[in-house]
Amino acid sequence: MATKRAGAKHLGESDAPDGTADIQDSQQAEQSAGADNKVSVFVRISPSANRILKSAATGGRTKAAVLEALLKNLAEEEDPSVREKILDRAIRKPLEEQGELLEWRSWAEHAFENDRYFWAAIMYKRLVNHSSSSVGLKNICHYRLSLCLIRLSYIVRAEALKGSVDQKLFGRALKTLDKAIFYTNAVAAHLSDKLLFPRLVLYYNLASCRSLKAQYLVESKLGPSDPAVIKLRDLAGKEGTGELTEAVWEGLGQTWRSNQNEREVDAEAEKAFRELQKILPSGDQEPLGAGTDGAEDDRLRSERLWMAEAAMKDTDFMGEPVHSLPMGGRLMGARRGGAAAGSDASTCASASGKISI
């Protein structure tokens, strides 16, 4: 049985200087406790808190009802960090926080659209870590983060080909792609089952990352005076060189296949192939989004075919080694070479190894 300590203020007491107590709420609670399974709680609160409580208990609403409503709202908050923020008396300003999210996303989009992928990645990471970010917003930011990292890998790869084949920079480019894969998988883990087309996009991006990793692994093994490296070095970072790069890779792939047996390269190529198969499955594989009868939505099938055709032309997919896999036609084209127009390649190549994204 709870007892009230001497000098302690009852939940329903006023803080009047003459000691007069308004204990109507408490008396009612105690009288009805046995009938409605409610319990009496004795606490001490500050005079200012008591004034707030009294001002909220109007229009027939009791102080107990006010406290229950506040506690229920706290319990319904799913984000633990937000609950802690409330309990730590950190004043929440929802409109201000939403405005901050909008501002950060606008700057992130601006940086991305202007090929400033390093800064765009920083802004997207801040959005992910914002206490008010929803699961959906985090998915979008993780997706954009992965795209930033793929494009940063282009820049680092182009730097690695300059002058000599820089093994350290190639290693950095590979780690950058690993991060892109990590964030893409993070989106896949939280993506709604109803969002079928976005899931196809994730398969495509994972295939792109794996194919680029296979390419970078091959290029990193070449000598600085290799004819293929000399040509790739000249093409890296230039727009509209896809067909020329593809021609280099057609010869490079044949030479690589006849002289090398790199399991690591083959493993990445096979992973790329498996991701592409998820987009356009063959044989007895059930397609994504198939109904209970196994039938496929015609609209989704149209998107599958579009992605398969895009993979044929996408410069992220090189001529070898994925070309040798039995996909039924040429899946791999030339890759896009290097840094986007307007990007500072040296800065990005250096920074991508330091940024914690």
Steps between C-alpha positions, in 0.01 A plus 500: 500500500648833389552764764556868467821634652491806719528815296437320170242650270213281386445473125181704523623762751527862412806706579304774677716680762235456769526122469143457378486177300280425204495121527180429313674309219696288746197422714302396195787283381532329837125440526479346153828309507342173599216529252693572179834329574683834505772569751590804705840654433660748739764732357651840568503749215624855470261794544538590130418143394196501726378825341536344154310192618218709643471710183470182290234349728208704371166430338427196714845352443663386825867525584519124489359502145762757394785289637365180344472670160859624522631157600307330219648740245846426637440125476379531138821672390689220320839667480694442827718805434191722479362355826829576672494850355156557654599356838818708505277809470644592162227718353369358173405735219357274228462773237854620562637146471305433180632826359853389584444167323369680194798737499755220531336293229487801267873561546570128452302496174673817382842347563401174330356670192820702461726193527631592846458146623730530800293781654173344394600182685574698816158666490318171436680341794394788724142449389520129582622581852243773565271406788189592300584302185238240413578153368395611153728805505789288625442258211517782247816640662670159513411452133647837409805429715566185299474696173744762633748227590472331159577831332785571741643162403510618136710797608739298717541242222588776251761633744641151545570475127689830480875462448511152646261234619464615861417193709409708806247706307352191337462352846321817608270479197412141592425597861281783373297247301475276807343793686260556210398134524454535878262795465309337214446193718387729783224632274401147395471393865244770583319538167128427504394180322253711305778699331588254225654730240745658750613149593582434135705821502695372801576172318629704207719722718647201683581340164667825393714510818608139458583547134705812576687312772590228249619767257709686758659173614607421143630851432695506826696192387622665179838667463527877445644445152239247393342616170153457647587719800643770275174510303279486811705775663443723199125431498441528877304806601388588148137510395374305199779242501283196575546326165876557503528364854293200401734426213797505742321264733409252227868440434597527867240242600624245250861546614402483867304180452785326323774604743339535844301289743378745760230349719429836667416658165280207400320512835403867454391434142282209612340717771422765238343233281284370785367850573412543131323165505272631776385770260427266212486144639515203268385139512294404804598808704196686629515872415472770763137601552350184351148416615394187683458329162854595400375748240698821463362852492538620140592851617788367709613277216529808281735654756705180515551503125591868508765437768642201311534715189656779705758255637599420141596865448601613849862602519524360853500155344823421317576244231672249730482300720121509532462469123617138526212406731199330333250785515377445147643793308739785565424646840808704543595814314778745554519682830471872542848635545585690810415833650187692414533841343570769756629262769835554667643152452803543725294629792237229465756223462668611822184572694316178416749308706444719806127570502316285754195422291 
